[in-house]
Amino acid sequence: MYVKPKKELGQHFLKDLSIAQRIAELLSGHGNYTKALEIGPGMGVLTQYLLTDTRFETYVIEIDRESVDYLKQHFPKLEGHILASDFLNIRPDLLPTKQPDNTEPFAVIGNFPYNISTQILFKVLDMRNRVPELVGMFQREVAQRVASGPGNKDYGILSVLLQAWYDIKYEFTVAPDVFNPPPKVHSGVISLRRNDKTDLGCDERKFVQVVKHGFSQRRKTLRNALKPLNPTEAALSSSFMDKRAEQLSVADFIQLTQLMMTTE
């Protein structure tokens, strides 16, 4: 039995076993979780290495019916651990075990479909208090963007929002020829490990607004980019306003958000 990669699902099956093993071994156990969820396992190239790790139970979520059938046939250990669902649309409390009202922590791992990888990250961000660790393969440009720091052209909205809550490391680059079919771009593997923040010290909605508006016109100074948010006098008189968004660290954005809320 063989699963044909489906273009509409963005499937590119990894065929290099050493890379799959390397990705699996990046799960460090950070956060003391006992379960890991693989998104889009396909034919189980990565899954087989996760199943040998005794630190956690492996669950998989797969939208492709043909892949689900393949996994059931070839990986009996996955019985009762396969969610035939769409990760983006499933209720968060049903992850990773299909049991409602679940609040326990779990790791997320996978060779993510490029066309939904950013959406996966935003869903994980929403579940950040339950996902202490993520290891994933993305299009290289997305991986670089997530891991980039201030002053880098790749640094942007996703970088700041994720780095506010996670310590992020770009692990390694993967060439196209180790996939079936080969994608037209290189891939990058990154790891995210939850930091110890439980609160940013500012209004989180406002923080997101400031970051998004700041990068919406990244060539302009923040004085111009943030005009639609009606900055307070405290914000307008700060040195941040004469800089561009890519020059500010996460801590700077938090401080700027505090100033945007200061009315005195």
Secondary structure, DSSP 8 states (H G I E B T S, - for coil): ------GGGT--EE--HHHHHHHHTT---TT--SEEEEE--TTTTTHHHHTT-TTSEEEEE---HHHHHHHHHH-GGGTT-EE-S-TTTS-GGGTTTS-TT-----EEEEE--GGGHHHHHHHHHHTTTT--EEEEEEEHHHHHHHH--TT-TT--HHHHHHHTTEEEEEEEEE-GGGEES--SS-EEEEEEEE-S-S--SS-HHHHHHHHHHHHHTTTS-HHHHTGGG---HHHHTSGGGGS-GGG--HHHHHHHHHHHT---
